[in-house]
Structure formats: C-alpha cells, structure tokens
Amino acid sequence: MTLVALCTLAFFATMVARLVISPVVPEIVETFGSSTGVLGLALTGLWMAYAFAQFPSGVLADRYGERIIILVAVGLTTVASALLALSPSMPVFLVLTLILGGVAGLHYSVATTLLTRELNNIGTAIGLHNSGAPLAGLLAPIAAAAVSQRFGWRAAIALGAVAALPVFVLFRWKVRPTEPARPEQPMGDRFALKPVVELLSRRKIAFTAVLAFLFEFVWQATASFLPTFLIAYHGYSVTFASTLFSAYFVIQGLTQPGVGSLSDRYGREETAGLCAVLGIGGFTLLLVGSRLAVLLVGIVLVGVSMGWGAALLPRFVDNLSNEERGAGFGLVRTTYMMLSATGSVVVGTIAETAGWGIAFGTFVVFLSVICLSLVGNRVLDLGF
C-alpha cells in the first residue's frame, strides 16, 4: 500500500501543478497585457505536451527503471512550477507551460506500469492511483483562487511546487530502486515505426484504444465545460455550479477504486460498459432536468462514469507482455490522449454554434457508441 499511496500522491502533485493555472487566467492576462485566447493556447499546449510525454516516459523507464523516471517527473514538476511562477513575460510563460506539461506527463504511464508489476489486483491499484487526479481537481482550483486573492497569481501557481517537493522527498525515501525491463536495448529501436504500428494495430489494443479515446474525449470536455453548462443551460450561479463541479470530482475520486475492483472481479468490458451506461443516464438527466434533485443524481452518475479508466486501462495491460508494458502502455496513452485532447475545442465549437444542449448531447452519443461496440464484440464474438 505504501507504493500505491506514493504513486497516487505523485499523480496528485503533477495534476495540481497543471490545474492551478486555470483559476488565475484573468490575472495572468492582465499582468502581461495578453489575451484569453493566448492563455487558452498555452493550456492546450500543456495538455498536448502531457499526452505526448506518455510514450517516451515508458521507453525511458524500460531503460533506466520506473523509480528514477517518477522522481524526475515530480522533481522537474517542482522546478517547472517554480519557474512558471517567476515568468517575466508571456513568451517565457508559454514555453514554461509546455515544459510543465511534458515533465508532468512522464509520471502516469510509468507509475501504472510499476503498480501492475508489483501488485496482482491491477484494476484496484489503477483505480486508487487514478483517484489522485480528482482529488487535485477538487483542491487545486479552490486553493489557487484563495491564494491568488491574497498573494497574487504567482503564489497560486507556485502551489504546484509546494505540492510536488514533499512528494519527491517521500518517494525518494520510501520507494526502493526498480530494475529496468530493457536496460541494454538502444532507445532508438523503441521509436522505430514498424514495431509502433504493429503494437497499435493489434486487434485488442486497437479496440481498447478506440474506446479509451471516446471516454477520454467526454472526460476532457466535461472537465472543461461542466460549470459553464450548468450556468448557461440551467441558469445556476457561478458559486453553485462550481460546488457541483467539485462534487463531480469528489465522486469520481471516491468511486474509482471501486470501479477498478469491479473490473478485477467481473471483467474489464463489463465494468467499462457499466460506466458508459451510467454516463448515458447521468448526462441525460443533466440535459432534461433543472431541479436540484435531478441534477444531483445526474452529477453522481456522471462522476462514477468518468472513473472509467480504472476499468478500461487495465485491459491494455492485460494484452501487453511484461517487457512491453512500459513503452507499450505509454504509446497507447499518447495515441488516444492526443486525439481526445480535441474534446474541449470540438464541444466548445458545437456549443457556440448549436447550443449547450446539443454539445452535451454528443456525450450521450459517444457513450452509446461505446456500449454498442462492447455488446457487439461480445455477442458477435469478434475477437476484439
């Protein structure tokens, strides 16, 4: 449990460093005389850099061992957050934001691989590990807003370094060195096109990647626009919408270990399908009802649904050999996350042109496609 706890804290720290930026965007814009569009570009670049780092992190872990890569990720997150808080200009801020996304992205795939090698119930382990993100989603924006009001936006962004530094110390102290999976193989061989294409084209891997893309697309857009949807579509106040948004993250964090445990006990596909069904019900309630009771039930269902990673991500691991898990898991993470990063742009554009009802209705469509795909694969025995 010590390893799980420290990996979860590391994930929490790297997520805090990314999430403390959004609440202070107006102050940053005013300081540098910039625009919200430029800051939006910086944040998009941050998440894209985070997604891109997943594959190289696995390759590095195979060569040098998981422990050292996690320490590098958390240590450099500390440094990058501190430097970002000291940015003298907007161009420097943009560059450091990209760097922050890249170094924070070194953690997740490597930590997941480490947990699957050390533990048996990998669904439960991944669920516990994933709970670090919603915990950060609950605490980081609130803390950033409070610190910014009293000390300014630079102190708010520095919270990323404050969160990461003690985790770095604890991880270095408590986690023993790990043996690399492929210490002798040149890293250049791992980036060769042919093996990359071969791995991604495997039927079970490709099918799981498509499902992960659809789920992650919905997660990304929900994380970006749920408060705005509650305000614009239902007419709730900013305070109340933010409270429901926090509740969404709490529910997601609390239920992910349970989702992972269900996937270990009853199957990856069955539990992922349940997540999709709950999401369909939750988003439908958010669309059709404005009463508080209806919205609360909808938020609960959506929160549980968006814990899908604890059910589906172990399916990647199940279909990778021990030698492939480091780079292989990172590769599929980079692939589907780069594609799903478009969720915010696509849904935001739909909302502007067709309204928030249609925009959030696309989530029901995506989740329905997941359900139909899982049922079709099982009933027709397609071998995916």
Order of alpha helices (4+ residues) and beta strands (2+ residues): alpha-alpha-alpha-alpha-alpha-alpha-alpha-alpha-alpha-alpha-alpha-alpha-alpha-alpha-alpha-alpha-alpha-alpha-alpha-alpha-alpha
